Amino acid sequence: MTKSELIARLAARNPHLYQRDVERIVATVFDQISKALASGDRVELRGFGAFSVKQREPRTGRNPRTGEQVAVASKRVPYFKTGKDLRDRLNKEAQRALGSQGGSASSESAGDKK
């Protein structure tokens, strides 16, 4: 899902809001998350997950074209860890999808071996 698809869905589910207002809300939320991460803060959305920043140490890499060694500087990278509720929901939906296919993957592979 892209940002514009998210805005369109939210606008459709909330017809009392103008689309431009939904765009501002989504932009504001993303902007605040970005600012918090840039200042080194952790952003936790209960049931969804937590955004944080991890420090990558300097290392020696390789140029894939020439194979020569290249020094890679340390850097900060965003990190997302899913929340328990989101993980549980994803796993339940995956189980339902497998159940609606008429059997588990192990019974299908066993049938192929005959």
C-alpha positions as MATLAB code, in Angstrom:
seq = 'MTKSELIARLAARNPHLYQRDVERIVATVFDQISKALASGDRVELRGFGAFSVKQREPRTGRNPRTGEQVAVASKRVPYFKTGKDLRDRLNKEAQRALGSQGGSASSESAGDKK';
ca = [
       0.000    0.000    0.000;
       1.354    3.393   -0.943;
       0.850    6.636    0.948;
      -1.722    7.822   -1.614;
      -3.623    4.512   -1.319;
      -3.657    4.894    2.477;
      -5.033    8.426    2.135;
      -7.703    7.259   -0.323;
      -8.820    4.432    2.010;
      -8.950    6.686    5.047;
     -10.913    9.306    3.106;
     -13.377    6.639    1.904;
     -13.899    5.323    5.439;
     -14.345    8.841    6.822;
     -16.632   10.644    4.365;
     -17.150   13.502    6.848;
     -13.497   14.525    6.298;
     -12.187   16.247    3.201;
      -9.433   14.402    1.359;
      -7.067   17.360    1.811;
      -7.589   17.108    5.584;
      -6.828   13.374    5.530;
      -3.658   14.138    3.515;
      -2.605   16.678    6.166;
      -3.276   14.214    8.994;
      -1.247   11.435    7.382;
       1.593   13.832    6.496;
       1.633   15.178   10.058;
       1.787   11.698   11.598;
       4.647   10.626    9.308;
       6.448   13.934    9.872;
       6.243   13.578   13.664;
       7.525    9.992   13.519;
      10.413   11.125   11.299;
      11.300   14.038   13.610;
      11.239   11.799   16.675;
      13.527    9.254   15.020;
      15.879   11.987   13.791;
      16.275   13.200   17.373;
      17.000    9.652   18.556;
      13.634    8.981   20.183;
      11.698    5.718   19.998;
       8.111    5.793   18.676;
       5.780    3.089   19.978;
       2.303    2.536   18.557;
       0.646    0.031   20.911;
      -0.571   -3.078   19.123;
       1.193   -2.071   15.896;
       4.891   -1.823   16.608;
       7.816    0.355   17.556;
      10.121    2.485   15.429;
      13.628    3.110   16.691;
      17.065    4.034   15.401;
      20.008    1.655   15.382;
      23.643    2.630   15.006;
      25.662    0.719   12.418;
      29.374    0.659   13.140;
      31.941    1.528   10.457;
      33.061   -1.455    8.415;
      34.973   -2.461    5.331;
      32.804   -3.239    2.326;
      33.514   -4.211   -1.251;
      32.761   -2.436   -4.479;
      30.625   -5.046   -6.320;
      31.884   -3.933   -9.716;
      35.640   -3.906   -9.051;
      35.899   -6.021   -5.900;
      38.151   -3.453   -4.210;
      37.725   -2.746   -0.514;
      35.852    0.401    0.465;
      35.530    1.999    3.893;
      31.858    2.316    4.904;
      31.245    4.983    7.544;
      29.063    4.445   10.602;
      25.450    5.463   10.168;
      22.092    5.495   11.876;
      19.308    3.427   10.324;
      15.589    3.220   11.120;
      14.370   -0.044   12.642;
      10.814   -1.347   13.042;
       9.756   -4.121   15.379;
       6.199   -5.420   15.067;
       3.943   -5.421   18.092;
       2.453   -8.599   19.514;
      -1.105   -7.755   18.385;
      -0.006   -7.152   14.787;
       2.090  -10.347   14.738;
      -0.814  -12.392   16.131;
      -3.235  -10.905   13.612;
      -0.915  -11.638   10.687;
      -0.388  -15.216   11.820;
      -4.133  -15.819   12.313;
      -4.875  -14.472    8.820;
      -2.119  -16.666    7.369;
      -3.604  -19.722    9.101;
      -7.071  -18.866    7.745;
      -5.657  -18.479    4.237;
      -3.968  -21.873    4.477;
      -7.178  -23.424    5.814;
      -9.252  -22.016    2.946;
      -6.933  -23.628    0.379;
      -8.303  -27.045    1.282;
      -5.423  -28.461    3.256;
      -2.036  -27.764    4.644;
       1.151  -27.523    2.636;
       2.497  -30.722    4.222;
      -0.431  -32.835    2.977;
      -0.042  -31.406   -0.531;
       3.666  -32.155   -0.655;
       3.011  -35.681    0.662;
       0.509  -36.198   -2.172;
       3.114  -35.138   -4.718;
       5.566  -37.802   -3.512;
       3.293  -40.733   -4.377;
];
